């Protein structure tokens, strides 16, 4: 099919700009002059994938090299997928429009469990066998990284290589190895995989044998052919020296986060016990303010964006946030760039910071108390008090805000009905506070919006041992909360509990759950993160057909000495630490943050970051 | 501040960019060019830009028109044109930057060139016969969401069929706030009347004109 015909087909579907490529900043190379072609696949739509910072970093980093051409690939939306299948168009990369089956590497980023069927769908659209064992040739190699790679087992049957931790170095080391291997005339996939497994941060699932006991729990993991018993994640030790793109691909069409993004640090000092990101990205490593400032300016200059957000897991924890903002405001004001600061914490949200933010565009204020009572906030180690919440809201109201958004979770370990009712009570207290604040906007009402999601226990957190609550129990607790809210000044919204249940089952799945994913895919599952495409009943059927139960993975309390599917992977935090934190949680005892006191999680072994800051 | 008018071509990947998205693309382009532009004074300051006439998704254009304001107003307009040209992506080509002559509301007609693919069943005779029909009734969606029957035959200001390697049709149709006809409706009607229609066609907007036929500048 020629380009003209293909473009004609773009016009038959919604948002053709998703497929046409040619955006400013996209990189075109001569394919005959590169040694390695890498298809960077984001297993969701263009609008979501193009908003993802990790992809921007790796895309630019790979393409800095003359011998590598990295291109972008996204999951087509349902309408274009139908066209592709009907017209027999194989999945192509946006830059060259070449079928990705011709590439050396097909790399997926694993951001959320509900994108797993999209991975299979994309391989299928690319006309590549789904199972790694069925792909006999050396290339294309299917590789994957990202946060969900910390429990890669559900995808172990489909992926040749997982990259653990941060990809900037390890990805290129594997690309180099591949190039060398081919240059020497090598053409044996298994031989190559054995060599690759020697690189730190590389996990080759086919080199590990799993045995299960009679209850279906894991009995043992055995490494073969010289693969390491424990695979360690990789991190960038010096963020100031770590590569950051000077330019982004700037889409023509609107995407979810259509702005320049500046990363200010990795990791989080807090250790909220439900939060996987707070553990797997340890230790905290900051970029210095000068580096941030100059990289940010360069990025705005090259993209033309008039909006920039500072990205991290908890922006107000950046040690020099106020001086940084002062420096940045100097040029952002002159260049009419609005700065946004997502992920602010309640307890260090100062009037000074608010003052800075008022110079920045006023957007909504969002806080995440996560739980309705102090006891439960202590269980999850959220380390904020009701006083903090009230103080921050008072500061915001006095500063002219009339709306705040609060995030909560239900189904947290040890949660009681009192904790649920506590969410409504806290909302009410904030409403009452508004009417008692001097200097609040005159003649305006307040809106407190409460957004509730369902807790999903994740690997490498102290709650990795916990049972997720059942669907029936989710429903009951949701109803209880709904009944507890008595004012229209509080608006309540939910995340779908069915998707949380599935996420719960896949997040801590083992190798056997791969069969469930494949079965669900064959039954038509895809775009599971999208309400209009998600079908929970289908998934339940897929579990049944595979002879597995979602409850075994999601709703079962695991003993702390059970071997988890991810226990042969090392993300810096030790299992002893997670067990310790879990027992602390059960007696509602908090753990100080990394800057206050080291909790001995194990991440100081990298020799860098917050563990070595002067206290 | 000084009103200026940018004339440019839109093609290639920009064909797939809707009018709404074009606004953002051009805003970023102006920012990238570093041409000093006037920003609105409101709370949410943004560059003031307006398009003379929106272009449908999928069309190319040889004559797109966008107004914005220079500040300071003595900024060299030739220099500004050069600065914008230098940052244009593939698919946007600057033709001219000058002071506006007419108000955008004066636009009454637009010219289109429709090219049929080689495998299309469209041919000169049937196309000629179709365009000379006394009545071409199609139903068109109204703004209120209903359907309205309109006669396209009376809307066609002029047309010319060019035979060459590929069949081309040049059309002048009403455009602007008063009356606006999308050529796609006309072509789709023609093709739907043919049996076994196949192939595809491309539409390029080639010019904008006032009621008296003067070129819009």
Interface residues (C-beta under 8 A of the other chain):
Chain A: X4 X5 X7 X8 X10 X11 X16 X17 X19 X20 X21 X22 X23 X24 X250 X252 X253 X254 X258 X303 X304 X305 X306 X336 X361
Chain B: X12 X13 X14 X15 X16 X17 X18 X20 X21 X24 X25 X27 X28 X29 X31 X32 X39 X44 X45 X46 X57 X58 X87 X89 X90 X91 X117 X200
